[in-house]
C-alpha cells in the first residue's frame, strides 16, 4: 500500500491573544480592513505561485494521471492512535480507536459523514511533552489496510498520518506589576518576584524558548472530491505537495485532508501531569476541491501576514470567530459599513489636507487646538510603540502624527533658534491669528479648559497608579496620558466652539472635511452597539456626536457672513458680483446677435 504521508502539525489557528488593558483593545484594526488584507494576500499568493513557481521538466500532454478511485466507491476506514510516527502494528486492538465501513467516496449525503466522540487516557510519556499521532487508513470495502495480510492489494488502500498534539511557545509571564508594591488589589503578591525574574531572563539573549504541548480536541478527516486528470509533471504547485502518487501506475490516491481550519487556539487543551483524560471528537466527511483550496490559501495568507508583521498572533482566530459565532446578516452589514468607513475616512483625510494647504488666514481658527491635537497623536503613537503593536497600525499612527505636525506649520510660524548650544524650535503666531480677537478668545478658552483637563489627568493617573499594574513608570505615564486622550480629548474641541460663539460665525470652518468625519462617527456609533469594545471607547464615540451637534446648532443660529473670505481666498459678495457680471456679459452678447 502507499505509505502514510506525515501531515503538518497545525497550530490551532494561531497564537492566543493576551490581555493588554482596555486601551490595547482599541489598537486592533477594523475587521473589514483585516478581511480585505487576507483576500489581497491570497490573490497575490495565487498569482505568485503561477508566475514564479520553479520550472519543471517538459511534460508530454498525452501522459495524464488520474484518481485511482471512482466516485461513490465504498470505502472502509481505520483510525489508530500511536505515540510512534511510523505505524505498522495493525493487529493491536488497543491502538485501533475507530473503524467505519461502506463510506461512499465523494458522495454528498448523511451516509458519507460519520462522527465519533471518545475519551483518551494519556500516558506518562505524553504528559511530559510526548507526541501522539493519528494514523488513518482507507481501503476498498473488503480489503485490509495491513500490507502483511494475504488479501492486501497495494492499489486498494492508502493512508495518512497527522499529529494530535501540537507544540506552542509558553505564554510569557505578565510583566506588569504594581509600581507602589503595596496595593490591595494586586492579584497575588507572590507573582511579583516571578515577574522580576522574567524581566531579568528576557534581558539575556540566549534564553531558550519553553514549549508546551497542547491537545487538539477535535479535527475532521476530509476526502477531497478531486477527479481531475493532471498532465504528468505539470500538476499545479499548490496541489502537487498533497497528491499521494502511486509509483507503479503514476496515478494518485484520494487526497486526505485533516481539516483544522476552525480549531481556535483557546480550544486547545494544555497537557501536564494533572491531566487524566482528554476529549477527542472525530468526524469524516467529503470536501469539495474549491473549499479545500480556499482553506489552504487563507491559511497561507495568515502565515504571510504574520511573517510580515501586519497581523498579530491571535488575530486570525478573532477573524475566524466572527464567522463562527457572528450573525451572517450582521457580518454582511459590518463589511459594507467598514467599506463606507474607509471611503469616508479617505475623503476626510483628503479634504483636511486640501483645507490646510490652501488656507491663508487663521482668523476664527484655534491654533492651540492644532498643537494639542499633535500632542495627543504623539502620545497615542508612543503608547502603541510601547505595546509592540503591528507595524501597519504604527505606520498609520506615525503618518497621522506627521500630518498633525505639518498642520502646526500651516497654523503658526516655525523657526529654528540657533542662539544656544542646542538648536531649538520656536513657534510664532501668524499675523492673521494674533491681529484679531481670535487669539484672545482662544487663550481664554484654553486657559479654563486646561485647568479642568490637568485636574482630570492628575486624578486618573493617581487612580491608575494605585489600582492598576504597569510594566514600568514610563508605561504608566503613557497609559495614563493615552487614557486621558480617549476620555477627555473632546475637551480640546471646545475652544473652537467658544471662538465660534464669540465671533458669531462658523464660515471659517472646513465643513466638508467635518461632514465626512461626522459620517464616520455615525458608523462608529453603529459599531459601538454591535461590536464588543471597552466602555471608554464606546463613550468616546458618542462624545464626538455631541460636539458636532453643537457645531451644527451654531451653523444654524449664526447667519452666513458673505463679506468673510473663505479658505480659498474668495468671499460670498465676490462670487455674487462675478456671477452678475457674467450674466450681464451673456445678455449683451445675445443683444448683439439679435441686432
C-alpha positions in Angstrom: 0.0 0.0 0.0 1.0 3.6 -0.3 2.8 4.6 2.9 1.1 7.2 5.1 2.1 10.7 4.5 3.0 12.7 7.6 0.9 15.8 7.9 2.0 19.2 9.1 1.2 20.0 12.6 -1.4 22.7 12.8 -1.1 25.5 15.3 -4.7 25.5 16.2 -5.4 28.8 14.4 -2.5 30.9 15.6 -1.3 32.3 18.9 -3.6 33.3 21.7 -4.4 36.9 22.2 -3.4 38.2 25.5 -4.6 41.0 27.7 -3.3 44.4 27.5 -5.8 46.6 29.3 -8.7 48.5 28.0 -6.6 50.6 25.7 -4.9 47.8 23.9 -8.3 46.6 22.6 -8.6 49.9 20.8 -5.4 49.2 18.7 -6.9 46.4 16.7 -7.7 47.2 13.2 -11.2 47.1 11.8 -12.5 43.6 10.8 -13.3 44.7 7.3 -9.7 46.0 6.9 -8.3 42.7 8.1 -10.5 40.7 5.9 -9.6 42.8 2.9 -5.9 42.3 3.6 -6.4 38.5 3.9 -8.1 38.3 0.5 -5.5 40.6 -1.1 -2.7 38.3 0.1 -4.5 35.2 -1.0 -4.8 36.6 -4.6 -1.2 37.7 -4.5 0.0 34.3 -3.4 -2.1 32.6 -6.2 -0.6 34.7 -9.0 2.9 34.5 -7.5 2.7 30.7 -7.5 1.6 30.8 -11.1 4.3 33.1 -12.5 7.3 32.4 -10.1 6.9 28.7 -9.5 10.1 26.6 -10.3 10.3 25.4 -13.8 9.5 21.8 -14.3 10.8 19.3 -16.8 8.9 19.3 -20.2 5.9 17.2 -20.0 4.0 15.1 -22.5 0.4 16.4 -22.8 -0.7 12.9 -23.8 0.5 11.4 -20.5 -2.0 12.2 -17.8 -2.6 10.9 -14.3 -6.0 10.4 -12.7 -7.6 9.3 -9.5 -7.3 5.5 -8.7 -10.8 5.5 -7.1 -14.2 6.2 -8.6 -17.0 8.5 -7.3 -19.3 6.7 -4.9 -17.0 3.7 -4.4 -17.5 2.3 -0.9 -14.5 2.6 1.5 -13.6 1.2 4.9 -11.7 3.4 7.4 -9.4 2.6 10.3 -8.0 5.1 12.7 -5.2 4.2 15.0 -3.6 6.4 17.8 0.1 5.8 18.5 3.0 7.6 20.0 5.2 6.5 17.1 5.2 8.4 13.8 5.7 5.3 11.8 2.9 2.7 12.3 2.7 -1.0 11.3 1.0 -2.6 14.4 -2.3 -3.3 12.6 -3.1 -6.2 14.9 -3.2 -4.1 18.1 -6.7 -3.7 19.3 -5.7 -1.1 21.9 -4.3 1.2 19.1 -7.5 1.0 17.0 -9.9 3.6 18.1 -12.3 3.9 15.2 -13.5 1.7 12.4 -16.1 2.5 9.8 -17.4 0.6 6.8 -19.1 1.4 3.5 -18.3 5.1 3.3 -19.2 6.3 -0.2 -16.3 8.3 -1.6 -17.1 11.9 -2.8 -20.9 11.4 -2.3 -22.7 14.3 -0.6 -25.1 13.0 2.0 -25.6 11.8 5.5 -24.3 8.3 4.7 -20.9 9.8 3.8 -20.4 11.6 7.1 -19.6 9.8 10.3 -18.6 11.1 13.7 -17.2 9.7 17.0 -16.6 11.2 20.4 -14.3 9.4 22.8 -12.0 9.9 25.9 -8.3 9.3 25.6 -6.2 8.5 28.7 -2.7 9.9 28.2 0.4 8.0 29.2 3.1 9.4 31.4 5.3 10.0 28.3 2.6 12.0 26.7 2.2 14.1 29.9 5.8 15.1 29.7 5.9 16.7 26.2 5.4 13.4 24.4 3.9 13.0 20.9 0.8 11.3 19.6 -0.2 10.6 16.0 -3.4 9.7 14.3 -2.9 7.1 11.6 -5.9 7.0 9.2 -6.2 4.3 6.6 -8.8 3.9 3.8 -9.3 0.8 1.7 -11.9 -0.5 -0.8 -14.6 -2.4 1.1 -13.5 -5.9 1.8 -9.8 -5.2 1.5 -7.4 -4.9 4.6 -5.0 -2.0 5.2 -2.3 -4.3 6.5 0.5 -4.9 4.0 1.3 -8.2 5.7 -2.3 -9.5 5.1 -2.5 -12.1 2.2 -5.6 -10.3 0.8 -3.8 -6.9 0.8 -3.9 -5.0 -2.6 -1.4 -2.1 -3.0 -3.8 -0.2 -5.3 -6.8 -0.6 -3.0 -5.5 1.0 0.2 -4.0 4.4 1.2 -3.5 6.4 4.4 -2.1 9.5 6.1 -0.6 10.4 9.4 -1.4 13.5 11.4 -0.2 14.7 14.8 -2.9 15.0 17.5 -0.6 17.0 19.8 0.9 20.4 18.8 3.6 22.4 20.5 3.4 26.1 21.1 5.7 28.5 22.9 4.8 29.0 26.5 3.0 32.3 27.2 5.2 34.9 28.7 4.6 35.8 32.3 2.7 39.0 32.9 5.4 41.7 33.1 3.0 44.2 34.7 3.4 44.9 38.4 2.2 47.3 41.0 4.6 50.2 40.9 3.8 51.1 44.5 4.3 47.5 45.6 1.7 47.6 48.3 -1.7 47.7 46.6 -4.5 45.6 48.0 -5.9 44.9 44.5 -2.9 43.1 43.2 -3.8 39.6 42.1 -1.0 37.9 44.0 2.0 39.5 45.7 4.0 36.3 45.2 3.8 36.9 41.4 5.9 40.0 41.6 9.3 38.2 42.1 8.4 35.9 39.2 7.8 38.9 37.0 11.1 40.4 38.0 12.8 37.1 37.2 11.1 37.0 33.8 12.3 40.5 33.1 15.9 39.5 34.1 15.6 36.4 31.9 14.4 38.4 28.9 17.5 40.7 29.1 19.7 37.7 28.2 20.0 36.9 24.5 20.5 33.1 24.8 17.4 32.2 26.8 15.8 29.1 25.3 12.2 29.2 24.4 10.0 26.9 26.5 7.5 24.9 24.6 4.2 23.4 25.9 2.3 20.5 24.4 -1.4 21.1 23.5 -4.1 18.5 22.8 -6.3 19.0 19.7 -9.8 18.2 21.0 -11.4 17.8 17.5 -10.5 17.5 13.8 -12.2 16.5 10.7 -10.9 13.8 8.2 -11.9 15.0 4.8 -11.6 13.2 1.5 -11.1 15.8 -1.3 -13.6 15.5 -4.1 -11.0 15.6 -6.9 -11.2 13.6 -10.1 -9.1 15.9 -12.2 -6.8 14.5 -14.9 -3.5 16.2 -14.5 -0.7 16.3 -17.0 2.3 14.4 -15.7 5.0 16.7 -14.3 2.6 19.6 -14.7 0.5 19.4 -11.5 -0.4 22.9 -10.1 2.2 23.8 -7.5 -0.5 24.4 -4.8 -1.8 20.8 -5.3 1.3 18.8 -6.0 2.6 18.6 -2.4 -0.6 17.0 -1.3 -1.0 14.4 -4.0 -0.3 10.8 -2.9 1.2 9.3 -6.1 1.2 5.5 -6.7 4.7 4.8 -8.1 3.8 1.9 -10.4 1.0 3.4 -12.3 1.7 7.1 -11.8 -1.9 7.8 -10.8 -2.9 9.3 -7.4 -4.8 8.1 -4.4 -7.7 10.3 -3.0 -6.3 13.2 -1.0 -6.8 13.0 2.7 -7.1 16.5 4.3 -7.1 17.0 8.1 -9.4 20.0 8.5 -8.4 22.1 11.5 -9.3 25.5 10.0 -11.9 26.2 12.6 -9.9 24.9 15.5 -9.1 28.0 17.6 -6.2 28.4 20.0 -8.4 28.8 23.0 -9.9 25.4 22.3 -6.6 23.6 22.7 -6.0 21.8 26.0 -2.6 22.0 27.6 -1.1 18.6 28.6 0.5 18.3 32.0 0.8 15.9 35.0 -2.7 16.8 36.3 -4.5 15.7 33.1 -6.1 12.3 33.5 -8.3 12.1 30.4 -8.6 14.1 27.2 -11.7 14.5 25.0 -11.5 13.8 21.3 -14.2 14.4 18.7 -13.6 12.9 15.2 -15.5 13.3 12.0 -15.1 12.0 8.5 -16.8 13.8 5.6 -16.1 14.8 1.9 -14.8 18.2 1.0 -15.0 20.0 -2.4 -11.9 20.9 -4.3 -12.8 24.7 -4.1 -13.4 24.7 -0.4 -10.1 22.8 0.2 -8.1 25.2 -1.9 -9.8 28.2 -0.2 -8.9 26.9 3.3 -5.3 26.3 2.1 -4.9 29.8 0.6 -6.4 31.6 3.6 -4.0 29.8 6.0 -1.2 30.7 3.6 -2.3 34.3 3.7 -2.4 34.3 7.5 1.2 33.0 7.6 2.4 35.7 5.2 0.7 38.4 7.2 2.3 37.1 10.5 5.7 36.9 8.8 5.4 40.5 7.6 4.2 41.7 11.0 0.9 43.0 9.6 -1.1 40.6 11.7 -0.5 39.8 15.4 -0.7 36.3 16.9 -4.3 35.6 17.7 -5.9 38.0 15.1 -6.5 35.1 12.7 -8.5 33.4 15.5 -10.6 36.5 16.1 -11.4 36.8 12.4 -12.5 33.1 12.3 -14.5 33.7 15.4 -16.5 36.3 13.7 -17.6 33.8 11.0 -18.2 31.1 13.6 -20.2 33.0 16.2 -21.5 36.0 14.3 -24.8 36.5 12.7 -24.3 36.3 8.8 -26.6 39.3 8.2 -24.7 41.3 10.8 -21.4 40.2 9.2 -22.6 41.4 5.8 -23.6 44.8 7.3 -20.3 45.1 9.1 -18.3 44.5 5.9 -20.4 47.1 4.0 -20.1 49.6 6.8 -16.4 49.0 7.1 -16.0 49.8 3.4 -18.0 53.0 3.8 -15.9 53.9 6.8 -12.7 53.5 4.8 -14.1 55.7 1.9 -15.3 58.5 4.3 -12.0 58.3 6.2 -10.1 58.8 2.9 -12.3 61.7 1.9 -12.0 63.4 5.3 -8.2 63.0 5.1 -8.1 64.4 1.5 -10.2 67.5 2.4 -8.4 68.1 5.6 -5.1 68.3 3.7 -6.7 70.4 1.0 -8.1 72.8 3.5 -4.9 73.4 5.4 -2.8 73.6 2.2 -4.9 76.4 0.7 -5.8 78.1 4.0 -4.3 81.7 4.0 -5.8 83.0 7.2 -6.1 81.7 10.8 -8.9 84.1 11.6 -11.6 82.2 13.6 -9.4 79.0 13.9 -7.9 77.8 17.1 -4.2 77.4 16.7 -3.7 75.9 20.2 -6.2 73.1 19.3 -3.9 72.2 16.4 -0.9 71.9 18.8 -2.9 69.9 21.3 -4.0 67.5 18.6 -0.4 66.9 17.6 0.5 66.2 21.3 -2.4 63.7 21.6 -1.5 62.0 18.4 2.1 61.7 19.5 1.0 60.2 22.9 -1.1 57.6 21.1 1.9 56.7 18.8 4.3 56.3 21.7 1.7 54.1 23.5 1.3 51.9 20.5 5.1 51.6 20.2 5.4 50.6 23.8 2.8 47.9 23.5 4.5 46.2 20.5 1.7 46.9 18.0 1.9 45.6 14.4 3.8 47.9 12.0 0.7 48.6 9.9 -1.0 50.3 12.8 2.2 52.0 13.8 2.7 53.3 10.3 -0.8 54.7 10.2 -0.4 56.4 13.5 3.0 57.8 12.6 1.7 59.3 9.3 -1.1 60.9 11.2 1.4 62.3 13.7 3.5 63.8 10.9 0.4 65.4 9.3 -0.6 67.0 12.6 2.9 68.5 12.9 2.6 69.7 9.3 -0.6 71.5 10.2 1.2 73.3 13.0 3.5 74.8 10.3 0.4 76.0 8.5 -1.2 77.4 11.6 2.0 79.1 13.1 5.4 80.2 12.0 8.1 77.6 12.9 11.6 78.9 13.2 14.9 77.3 14.3 16.6 79.1 17.2 20.4 78.6 17.0 21.4 81.1 19.7 22.0 78.3 22.2 24.2 75.3 22.2 21.3 73.1 21.1 19.1 74.3 18.2 15.5 74.7 19.4 12.2 75.1 17.5 10.4 78.4 18.1 6.7 78.8 17.4 5.3 82.3 16.5 1.7 83.2 15.9 0.7 84.3 12.4 -0.5 87.9 11.9 -4.0 86.8 10.8 -4.3 85.0 14.1 -2.7 87.4 16.5 -4.0 90.6 14.9 -7.7 90.0 15.8 -9.9 88.7 18.5 -9.3 85.0 17.6 -6.1 84.8 19.8 -7.8 86.4 22.7 -10.7 84.1 22.7 -8.5 81.1 22.1 -6.3 81.9 25.0 -9.3 82.5 27.2 -11.0 79.2 26.3 -7.8 77.2 26.6 -6.9 78.7 30.0 -10.0 77.4 31.8 -10.3 74.2 29.9 -6.6 73.3 30.6 -7.3 73.7 34.3 -10.1 71.1 34.0 -8.0 68.8 31.9 -5.0 68.9 34.1 -7.2 68.1 37.1 -8.8 65.1 35.4 -5.4 63.9 34.2 -3.8 64.0 37.7 -6.8 62.3 39.3 -6.9 59.5 36.7 -3.1 59.0 36.9 -3.2 58.6 40.6 -6.1 56.1 40.4 -4.2 54.1 37.7 -1.0 54.1 39.9 -2.9 52.8 42.9 -5.1 50.2 41.4 -3.6 49.2 38.0 -0.5 47.2 37.1 2.2 48.5 34.7 5.4 47.4 33.2 7.4 50.5 34.2 7.0 54.1 35.2 7.3 55.1 31.5 4.4 52.7 30.7 2.4 54.2 33.5 2.9 57.7 32.1 2.0 56.7 28.6 -1.0 54.6 29.7 -2.4 57.4 31.8 -1.9 60.0 29.1 -3.5 57.8 26.5 -6.5 57.0 28.7 -7.0 60.7 29.2 -6.7 61.4 25.4 -9.6 58.9 24.8 -11.7 60.1 27.8 -11.1 63.8 27.8 -9.9 64.5 24.3 -13.2 66.1 23.4 -12.3 69.0 25.8 -9.7 70.1 23.3 -12.5 70.6 20.7 -14.3 73.1 23.0 -12.1 76.1 22.3 -13.4 76.1 18.7 -16.9 76.2 20.0 -16.1 79.2 22.2 -14.4 81.1 19.3 -17.5 80.5 17.2 -19.7 81.8 19.9 -17.6 84.9 20.4 -17.3 85.7 16.7 -20.9 84.7 16.0 -19.7 82.9 12.8 -18.8 79.4 11.6 -17.8 80.4 8.0 -14.1 79.8 8.7 -14.5 76.0 9.5 -13.7 73.2 7.0 -17.3 71.9 6.8 -16.7 69.4 4.0 -14.0 67.6 6.0 -16.1 67.8 9.2 -19.1 66.3 7.3 -17.1 63.2 6.3 -15.8 62.8 9.9 -19.3 63.1 11.2 -20.4 60.3 8.8 -17.6 58.2 10.2 -18.8 59.0 13.7 -22.3 57.7 12.8 -20.6 54.5 11.5 -18.7 54.3 14.8 -22.0 54.6 16.7 -23.2 51.5 14.8 -20.1 49.6 15.7 -20.5 50.7 19.3 -23.8 48.8 19.5 -22.9 45.6 17.6 -19.2 45.0 18.4 -17.6 44.3 21.7 -15.4 47.2 22.8 -14.3 48.9 26.0 -16.9 51.2 27.6 -14.3 54.0 27.5 -14.0 53.8 23.7 -17.8 53.5 23.4 -18.3 56.7 25.3 -15.6 58.4 23.3 -17.6 57.7 20.1 -20.8 59.4 21.4 -18.9 62.4 22.7 -17.9 63.3 19.1 -21.6 63.2 18.2 -22.3 65.8 20.9 -19.5 68.2 19.7 -20.7 68.0 16.1 -24.3 68.5 17.0 -23.3 71.7 18.8 -21.4 72.8 15.7 -24.5 72.2 13.6 -26.5 74.2 16.1 -24.0 77.1 15.8 -24.2 76.9 12.0 -28.0 77.2 12.2 -28.1 80.2 14.6 -25.3 82.2 13.1 -26.1 83.7 9.6 -23.6 83.4 6.8 -21.3 86.4 6.6 -20.8 87.0 2.9 -18.0 89.5 3.5 -15.8 87.0 5.2 -13.1 85.4 3.0 -13.2 81.6 2.8 -10.4 79.1 2.8 -9.9 79.6 -1.0 -9.5 83.4 -0.7 -12.9 84.3 -2.0 -15.9 86.0 -0.3 -19.6 85.5 -0.9 -20.1 89.0 -2.3 -17.2 88.5 -4.8 -18.9 85.3 -6.0 -22.3 87.2 -6.4 -20.6 90.1 -8.3 -18.8 87.6 -10.5 -22.0 85.8 -11.3 -23.9 89.0 -12.0 -21.2 90.3 -14.3 -21.2 87.0 -16.2 -24.9 87.2 -16.7 -24.6 90.8 -17.9 -21.9 89.8 -20.4 -24.1 87.0 -21.8 -27.0 89.3 -22.1 -25.0 91.9 -24.1 -23.8 89.2 -26.5 -27.3 88.0 -27.1 -28.4 91.5 -27.9 -25.6 92.0 -30.4 -26.5 88.7 -32.1 -30.2 89.9 -32.4 -29.2 93.2 -33.9 
